[in-house]
Amino acid sequence: MHLAAVLSVEESTQDPFHYYDVNTAGTLNLAESCIKNGVQKLIFSSSSTVYGDPKEGPFLLNSRTEPINPYGRSKLMGECILADCAKASGLDVTALRYFNAAGADPDGEIELRSSNASQLIPKLMSAIANDTPFSIYGTDYDTEDGTCIRDYIHVWDVANAHIAALKSPFQPGTNRFFNIGIGKGRSVREVVNSVQRITGITLRIVERERRRGDASVVIAGDIEEIQSQLGWVAKYREIDDIVSHSWRWHCQKTKSE
């Protein structure tokens, strides 16, 4: 399972060389090593950013891949490398195009731990922990409340998608990809409201200009494909579940420190 990557859209626009080095060249090196050492199956953590910014509707598996930032392009190049390797060597490749992975282990045992996390919910938790204002980047998008919309998929469900791919029958030379989302979007303001509702804490909000490379609406389509082929279906479909599990982990971490 290839999960190693750098993953900040904004950072990728500032330092694209680093992203192509780690995400693209790193995938090439790993694929070469897998083939040399007789690995049969490779599961690749890809990203919805390979699609770009949709003109209308959710991203379907046959939607055009037109990334709008170096991060998305580095991931798409990784997919292309693995597709060619599968065809040439017989490697069985599955690329999982995550939408916005979020949340924590429902049992509270593990969560994203990073002092400079770029994801929305960890940043909201950090704002609560440090009693600092939370910045919303872009309030003039063509959405109902003016903020970006994303398809949030629980990390527990993402993990189970990997397990389903791993347990699927070996098919030499296969290259397949799936969207990993729930098919429903939530705006930044909706997530902020969920955090305030779950925690009972009112955040100080600062509205800022859009960030470079951000798409306005990103929602998964064709999610029934992975269900029909691998038997995977998302269990946690409500944003309050994702926020609740993150908050529980945050509270446990705070107590232990």
BALOBA-1460 file (C-alpha; in Angstrom, 3 decimals):
// residues 257
<rec num="1" residu="m" x="0.000" y="0.000" z="0.000"/>
<rec num="2" residu="h" x="1.512" y="3.273" z="-1.141"/>
<rec num="3" residu="l" x="0.288" y="6.073" z="1.142"/>
<rec num="4" residu="a" x="3.435" y="8.212" z="1.305"/>
<rec num="5" residu="a" x="3.025" y="11.748" z="-0.051"/>
<rec num="6" residu="v" x="3.118" y="15.456" z="0.609"/>
<rec num="7" residu="l" x="-0.428" y="16.760" z="0.335"/>
<rec num="8" residu="s" x="-1.014" y="20.489" z="0.736"/>
<rec num="9" residu="v" x="-2.589" y="22.079" z="-2.330"/>
<rec num="10" residu="e" x="-1.458" y="25.551" z="-1.307"/>
<rec num="11" residu="e" x="2.107" y="24.439" z="-0.564"/>
<rec num="12" residu="s" x="2.294" y="22.631" z="-3.901"/>
<rec num="13" residu="t" x="1.725" y="25.930" z="-5.729"/>
<rec num="14" residu="q" x="4.656" y="27.444" z="-3.818"/>
<rec num="15" residu="d" x="7.075" y="24.516" z="-4.081"/>
<rec num="16" residu="p" x="6.037" y="22.302" z="-7.029"/>
<rec num="17" residu="f" x="9.496" y="20.727" z="-7.343"/>
<rec num="18" residu="h" x="9.149" y="19.128" z="-3.915"/>
<rec num="19" residu="y" x="5.755" y="17.684" z="-4.852"/>
<rec num="20" residu="y" x="6.941" y="16.178" z="-8.122"/>
<rec num="21" residu="d" x="10.021" y="14.801" z="-6.379"/>
<rec num="22" residu="v" x="8.134" y="13.111" z="-3.527"/>
<rec num="23" residu="n" x="4.792" y="12.211" z="-5.108"/>
<rec num="24" residu="t" x="5.739" y="11.480" z="-8.710"/>
<rec num="25" residu="a" x="9.384" y="10.398" z="-8.619"/>
<rec num="26" residu="g" x="8.746" y="8.598" z="-5.332"/>
<rec num="27" residu="t" x="5.951" y="6.574" z="-6.928"/>
<rec num="28" residu="l" x="8.188" y="5.722" z="-9.874"/>
<rec num="29" residu="n" x="10.925" y="4.472" z="-7.543"/>
<rec num="30" residu="l" x="8.476" y="2.411" z="-5.508"/>
<rec num="31" residu="a" x="6.884" y="0.851" z="-8.608"/>
<rec num="32" residu="e" x="10.315" y="-0.149" z="-9.902"/>
<rec num="33" residu="s" x="11.203" y="-1.707" z="-6.546"/>
<rec num="34" residu="c" x="7.884" y="-3.591" z="-6.393"/>
<rec num="35" residu="i" x="8.434" y="-5.112" z="-9.822"/>
<rec num="36" residu="k" x="12.034" y="-6.085" z="-9.062"/>
<rec num="37" residu="n" x="10.975" y="-7.793" z="-5.842"/>
<rec num="38" residu="g" x="7.987" y="-9.707" z="-7.175"/>
<rec num="39" residu="v" x="5.196" y="-7.687" z="-5.565"/>
<rec num="40" residu="q" x="1.887" y="-8.659" z="-7.177"/>
<rec num="41" residu="k" x="-0.561" y="-6.033" z="-5.915"/>
<rec num="42" residu="l" x="-0.128" y="-2.323" z="-5.306"/>
<rec num="43" residu="i" x="-2.798" y="-0.065" z="-3.795"/>
<rec num="44" residu="f" x="-2.158" y="3.614" z="-4.436"/>
<rec num="45" residu="s" x="-3.523" y="6.503" z="-2.402"/>
<rec num="46" residu="s" x="-4.554" y="8.934" z="-5.101"/>
<rec num="47" residu="s" x="-6.698" y="12.047" z="-4.838"/>
<rec num="48" residu="s" x="-9.817" y="13.731" z="-6.156"/>
<rec num="49" residu="t" x="-7.544" y="16.635" z="-7.143"/>
<rec num="50" residu="v" x="-6.641" y="14.668" z="-10.296"/>
<rec num="51" residu="y" x="-9.978" y="15.852" z="-11.719"/>
<rec num="52" residu="g" x="-9.531" y="19.598" z="-11.262"/>
<rec num="53" residu="d" x="-12.428" y="22.037" z="-10.922"/>
<rec num="54" residu="p" x="-15.746" y="20.635" z="-12.227"/>
<rec num="55" residu="k" x="-17.904" y="22.636" z="-14.574"/>
<rec num="56" residu="e" x="-21.026" y="20.868" z="-13.327"/>
<rec num="57" residu="g" x="-22.070" y="17.919" z="-11.212"/>
<rec num="58" residu="p" x="-19.990" y="15.382" z="-9.254"/>
<rec num="59" residu="f" x="-16.769" y="13.859" z="-10.559"/>
<rec num="60" residu="l" x="-17.434" y="10.620" z="-12.419"/>
<rec num="61" residu="l" x="-14.793" y="7.982" z="-13.088"/>
<rec num="62" residu="n" x="-14.847" y="8.948" z="-16.757"/>
<rec num="63" residu="s" x="-14.640" y="12.686" z="-16.039"/>
<rec num="64" residu="r" x="-11.683" y="14.434" z="-17.653"/>
<rec num="65" residu="t" x="-8.589" y="14.630" z="-15.468"/>
<rec num="66" residu="e" x="-7.440" y="18.243" z="-15.582"/>
<rec num="67" residu="p" x="-5.701" y="19.068" z="-12.269"/>
<rec num="68" residu="i" x="-5.472" y="22.765" z="-11.399"/>
<rec num="69" residu="n" x="-2.519" y="22.550" z="-9.003"/>
<rec num="70" residu="p" x="0.852" y="20.744" z="-8.780"/>
<rec num="71" residu="y" x="-0.405" y="18.419" z="-6.056"/>
<rec num="72" residu="g" x="-3.165" y="17.083" z="-8.314"/>
<rec num="73" residu="r" x="-0.794" y="16.812" z="-11.272"/>
<rec num="74" residu="s" x="1.777" y="14.932" z="-9.174"/>
<rec num="75" residu="k" x="-0.893" y="12.415" z="-8.167"/>
<rec num="76" residu="l" x="-2.188" y="12.010" z="-11.714"/>
<rec num="77" residu="m" x="1.353" y="11.382" z="-12.948"/>
<rec num="78" residu="g" x="1.679" y="8.707" z="-10.267"/>
<rec num="79" residu="e" x="-1.477" y="7.035" z="-11.582"/>
<rec num="80" residu="c" x="-0.104" y="7.117" z="-15.141"/>
<rec num="81" residu="i" x="3.202" y="5.588" z="-14.042"/>
<rec num="82" residu="l" x="1.425" y="2.744" z="-12.247"/>
<rec num="83" residu="a" x="-0.943" y="2.122" z="-15.170"/>
<rec num="84" residu="d" x="2.025" y="1.710" z="-17.518"/>
<rec num="85" residu="c" x="3.813" y="-0.544" z="-15.018"/>
<rec num="86" residu="a" x="0.724" y="-2.734" z="-14.660"/>
<rec num="87" residu="k" x="0.477" y="-3.170" z="-18.394"/>
<rec num="88" residu="a" x="4.178" y="-3.899" z="-18.863"/>
<rec num="89" residu="s" x="4.867" y="-6.088" z="-15.840"/>
<rec num="90" residu="g" x="1.607" y="-7.717" z="-14.766"/>
<rec num="91" residu="l" x="1.359" y="-5.723" z="-11.549"/>
<rec num="92" residu="d" x="-2.202" y="-5.473" z="-10.164"/>
<rec num="93" residu="v" x="-2.819" y="-1.773" z="-9.440"/>
<rec num="94" residu="t" x="-5.752" y="-0.159" z="-7.627"/>
<rec num="95" residu="a" x="-5.797" y="3.630" z="-7.286"/>
<rec num="96" residu="l" x="-8.158" y="5.028" z="-4.649"/>
<rec num="97" residu="r" x="-9.059" y="8.634" z="-5.369"/>
<rec num="98" residu="y" x="-9.778" y="10.037" z="-1.927"/>
<rec num="99" residu="f" x="-12.038" y="12.977" z="-1.589"/>
<rec num="100" residu="n" x="-11.645" y="14.807" z="1.752"/>
<rec num="101" residu="a" x="-10.516" y="12.186" z="4.258"/>
<rec num="102" residu="a" x="-11.306" y="13.369" z="7.775"/>
<rec num="103" residu="g" x="-12.090" y="12.243" z="11.295"/>
<rec num="104" residu="a" x="-10.460" y="9.876" z="13.757"/>
<rec num="105" residu="d" x="-10.677" y="6.277" z="14.857"/>
<rec num="106" residu="p" x="-14.215" y="5.835" z="16.315"/>
<rec num="107" residu="d" x="-12.627" y="4.204" z="19.378"/>
<rec num="108" residu="g" x="-10.416" y="7.251" z="19.922"/>
<rec num="109" residu="e" x="-7.102" y="5.430" z="19.509"/>
<rec num="110" residu="i" x="-5.574" y="7.356" z="16.598"/>
<rec num="111" residu="e" x="-5.967" y="10.552" z="14.602"/>
<rec num="112" residu="l" x="-3.954" y="12.860" z="12.374"/>
<rec num="113" residu="r" x="-1.263" y="14.343" z="14.594"/>
<rec num="114" residu="s" x="0.507" y="17.284" z="13.040"/>
<rec num="115" residu="s" x="1.380" y="20.738" z="14.256"/>
<rec num="116" residu="n" x="0.917" y="22.186" z="10.770"/>
<rec num="117" residu="a" x="-2.019" y="20.124" z="9.481"/>
<rec num="118" residu="s" x="-3.555" y="21.555" z="6.326"/>
<rec num="119" residu="q" x="-6.922" y="19.773" z="6.592"/>
<rec num="120" residu="l" x="-9.998" y="21.703" z="7.676"/>
<rec num="121" residu="i" x="-11.121" y="19.766" z="10.769"/>
<rec num="122" residu="p" x="-7.645" y="19.441" z="12.391"/>
<rec num="123" residu="k" x="-7.196" y="23.183" z="11.833"/>
<rec num="124" residu="l" x="-10.520" y="23.846" z="13.537"/>
<rec num="125" residu="m" x="-9.468" y="21.677" z="16.475"/>
<rec num="126" residu="s" x="-6.166" y="23.535" z="16.636"/>
<rec num="127" residu="a" x="-8.001" y="26.870" z="16.746"/>
<rec num="128" residu="i" x="-10.047" y="25.592" z="19.694"/>
<rec num="129" residu="a" x="-7.003" y="24.184" z="21.504"/>
<rec num="130" residu="n" x="-4.986" y="27.369" z="21.098"/>
<rec num="131" residu="d" x="-7.902" y="29.801" z="21.432"/>
<rec num="132" residu="t" x="-6.989" y="31.439" z="18.144"/>
<rec num="133" residu="p" x="-9.176" y="32.770" z="15.311"/>
<rec num="134" residu="f" x="-10.062" y="30.409" z="12.475"/>
<rec num="135" residu="s" x="-9.593" y="31.655" z="8.922"/>
<rec num="136" residu="i" x="-12.038" y="30.886" z="6.114"/>
<rec num="137" residu="y" x="-10.292" y="31.297" z="2.784"/>
<rec num="138" residu="g" x="-12.754" y="32.461" z="0.151"/>
<rec num="139" residu="t" x="-16.343" y="33.483" z="0.808"/>
<rec num="140" residu="d" x="-17.228" y="34.474" z="-2.764"/>
<rec num="141" residu="y" x="-17.423" y="31.073" z="-4.439"/>
<rec num="142" residu="d" x="-20.494" y="30.209" z="-6.496"/>
<rec num="143" residu="t" x="-22.025" y="28.130" z="-3.697"/>
<rec num="144" residu="e" x="-25.025" y="28.637" z="-1.435"/>
<rec num="145" residu="d" x="-23.042" y="30.224" z="1.407"/>
<rec num="146" residu="g" x="-20.039" y="31.407" z="-0.624"/>
<rec num="147" residu="t" x="-17.531" y="28.915" z="0.774"/>
<rec num="148" residu="c" x="-15.916" y="25.837" z="-0.797"/>
<rec num="149" residu="i" x="-17.804" y="22.546" z="-0.796"/>
<rec num="150" residu="r" x="-16.090" y="19.209" z="-0.237"/>
<rec num="151" residu="d" x="-17.091" y="15.560" z="0.015"/>
<rec num="152" residu="y" x="-15.890" y="14.479" z="3.470"/>
<rec num="153" residu="i" x="-15.129" y="10.773" z="3.855"/>
<rec num="154" residu="h" x="-14.364" y="9.265" z="7.252"/>
<rec num="155" residu="v" x="-10.830" y="7.878" z="7.634"/>
<rec num="156" residu="w" x="-12.313" y="4.655" z="9.037"/>
<rec num="157" residu="d" x="-14.115" y="4.167" z="5.726"/>
<rec num="158" residu="v" x="-10.964" y="5.051" z="3.764"/>
<rec num="159" residu="a" x="-9.044" y="2.387" z="5.688"/>
<rec num="160" residu="n" x="-11.714" y="-0.189" z="4.909"/>
<rec num="161" residu="a" x="-11.572" y="0.689" z="1.212"/>
<rec num="162" residu="h" x="-7.865" y="-0.255" z="1.281"/>
<rec num="163" residu="i" x="-8.651" y="-3.545" z="3.009"/>
<rec num="164" residu="a" x="-11.344" y="-4.331" z="0.426"/>
<rec num="165" residu="a" x="-8.874" y="-3.651" z="-2.407"/>
<rec num="166" residu="l" x="-6.214" y="-5.770" z="-0.719"/>
<rec num="167" residu="k" x="-8.577" y="-8.729" z="-0.285"/>
<rec num="168" residu="s" x="-9.855" y="-8.627" z="-3.861"/>
<rec num="169" residu="p" x="-8.661" y="-11.435" z="-6.189"/>
<rec num="170" residu="f" x="-5.284" y="-10.935" z="-7.860"/>
<rec num="171" residu="q" x="-5.693" y="-9.882" z="-11.509"/>
<rec num="172" residu="p" x="-2.346" y="-9.584" z="-13.361"/>
<rec num="173" residu="g" x="-1.949" y="-6.406" z="-15.393"/>
<rec num="174" residu="t" x="-5.097" y="-4.800" z="-14.010"/>
<rec num="175" residu="n" x="-5.242" y="-1.038" z="-13.526"/>
<rec num="176" residu="r" x="-8.406" y="0.225" z="-11.868"/>
<rec num="177" residu="f" x="-9.385" y="3.333" z="-9.954"/>
<rec num="178" residu="f" x="-12.260" y="4.239" z="-7.676"/>
<rec num="179" residu="n" x="-13.692" y="7.383" z="-6.108"/>
<rec num="180" residu="i" x="-13.667" y="7.230" z="-2.296"/>
<rec num="181" residu="g" x="-16.376" y="9.571" z="-1.055"/>
<rec num="182" residu="i" x="-20.027" y="9.600" z="-0.032"/>
<rec num="183" residu="g" x="-21.441" y="11.549" z="-2.977"/>
<rec num="184" residu="k" x="-22.533" y="14.499" z="-0.845"/>
<rec num="185" residu="g" x="-20.804" y="17.824" z="-0.213"/>
<rec num="186" residu="r" x="-20.516" y="20.051" z="2.836"/>
<rec num="187" residu="s" x="-19.406" y="23.670" z="2.769"/>
<rec num="188" residu="v" x="-16.680" y="25.102" z="4.983"/>
<rec num="189" residu="r" x="-19.317" y="27.009" z="6.953"/>
<rec num="190" residu="e" x="-21.332" y="23.813" z="7.462"/>
<rec num="191" residu="v" x="-18.267" y="22.078" z="8.897"/>
<rec num="192" residu="v" x="-17.538" y="25.066" z="11.138"/>
<rec num="193" residu="n" x="-21.140" y="24.977" z="12.374"/>
<rec num="194" residu="s" x="-20.838" y="21.250" z="13.070"/>
<rec num="195" residu="v" x="-17.678" y="21.802" z="15.106"/>
<rec num="196" residu="q" x="-19.335" y="24.548" z="17.138"/>
<rec num="197" residu="r" x="-22.415" y="22.388" z="17.668"/>
<rec num="198" residu="i" x="-20.465" y="19.292" z="18.773"/>
<rec num="199" residu="t" x="-17.956" y="21.114" z="20.980"/>
<rec num="200" residu="g" x="-20.240" y="23.804" z="22.351"/>
<rec num="201" residu="i" x="-17.497" y="26.341" z="21.611"/>
<rec num="202" residu="t" x="-18.002" y="29.456" z="19.500"/>
<rec num="203" residu="l" x="-15.085" y="30.122" z="17.183"/>
<rec num="204" residu="r" x="-13.783" y="33.523" z="16.184"/>
<rec num="205" residu="i" x="-13.978" y="33.557" z="12.388"/>
<rec num="206" residu="v" x="-11.769" y="35.624" z="10.092"/>
<rec num="207" residu="e" x="-12.702" y="35.792" z="6.409"/>
<rec num="208" residu="r" x="-9.773" y="35.909" z="3.987"/>
<rec num="209" residu="e" x="-9.185" y="35.854" z="0.238"/>
<rec num="210" residu="r" x="-9.212" y="32.628" z="-1.726"/>
<rec num="211" residu="r" x="-6.104" y="30.444" z="-1.702"/>
<rec num="212" residu="r" x="-4.332" y="29.564" z="-4.922"/>
<rec num="213" residu="g" x="-5.263" y="26.193" z="-6.398"/>
<rec num="214" residu="d" x="-8.533" y="25.653" z="-4.514"/>
<rec num="215" residu="a" x="-11.502" y="24.256" z="-6.446"/>
<rec num="216" residu="s" x="-14.981" y="25.504" z="-5.548"/>
<rec num="217" residu="v" x="-17.001" y="22.253" z="-5.406"/>
<rec num="218" residu="v" x="-15.557" y="18.729" z="-5.147"/>
<rec num="219" residu="i" x="-18.032" y="15.841" z="-4.819"/>
<rec num="220" residu="a" x="-17.562" y="12.153" z="-5.637"/>
<rec num="221" residu="g" x="-19.642" y="10.450" z="-8.295"/>
<rec num="222" residu="d" x="-19.782" y="6.795" z="-9.370"/>
<rec num="223" residu="i" x="-19.285" y="5.668" z="-5.768"/>
<rec num="224" residu="e" x="-21.436" y="2.622" z="-6.499"/>
<rec num="225" residu="e" x="-18.602" y="1.227" z="-8.639"/>
<rec num="226" residu="i" x="-16.403" y="0.291" z="-5.698"/>
<rec num="227" residu="q" x="-19.429" y="-1.137" z="-3.925"/>
<rec num="228" residu="s" x="-20.276" y="-3.424" z="-6.843"/>
<rec num="229" residu="q" x="-16.675" y="-4.460" z="-7.525"/>
<rec num="230" residu="l" x="-15.175" y="-4.621" z="-4.028"/>
<rec num="231" residu="g" x="-18.203" y="-4.663" z="-1.735"/>
<rec num="232" residu="w" x="-17.165" y="-1.425" z="0.000"/>
<rec num="233" residu="v" x="-19.673" y="1.124" z="1.244"/>
<rec num="234" residu="a" x="-19.133" y="4.100" z="3.559"/>
<rec num="235" residu="k" x="-20.455" y="3.584" z="7.100"/>
<rec num="236" residu="y" x="-20.080" y="7.132" z="8.487"/>
<rec num="237" residu="r" x="-21.965" y="9.496" z="6.184"/>
<rec num="238" residu="e" x="-22.781" y="12.435" z="8.477"/>
<rec num="239" residu="i" x="-20.369" y="15.306" z="9.099"/>
<rec num="240" residu="d" x="-21.320" y="15.271" z="12.803"/>
<rec num="241" residu="d" x="-19.937" y="11.712" z="13.085"/>
<rec num="242" residu="i" x="-16.605" y="12.800" z="11.622"/>
<rec num="243" residu="v" x="-16.429" y="15.864" z="13.870"/>
<rec num="244" residu="s" x="-17.533" y="13.916" z="16.972"/>
<rec num="245" residu="h" x="-14.779" y="11.332" z="16.532"/>
<rec num="246" residu="s" x="-12.171" y="14.042" z="15.969"/>
<rec num="247" residu="w" x="-13.350" y="15.931" z="19.047"/>
<rec num="248" residu="r" x="-13.305" y="12.789" z="21.195"/>
<rec num="249" residu="w" x="-9.711" y="12.096" z="20.192"/>
<rec num="250" residu="h" x="-8.769" y="15.731" z="20.766"/>
<rec num="251" residu="c" x="-10.229" y="15.614" z="24.304"/>
<rec num="252" residu="q" x="-8.421" y="12.357" z="25.112"/>
<rec num="253" residu="k" x="-5.138" y="13.767" z="23.814"/>
<rec num="254" residu="t" x="-5.576" y="16.923" z="25.880"/>
<rec num="255" residu="k" x="-6.167" y="14.879" z="29.053"/>
<rec num="256" residu="s" x="-3.082" y="12.720" z="28.442"/>
<rec num="257" residu="e" x="-0.888" y="15.809" z="27.969"/>
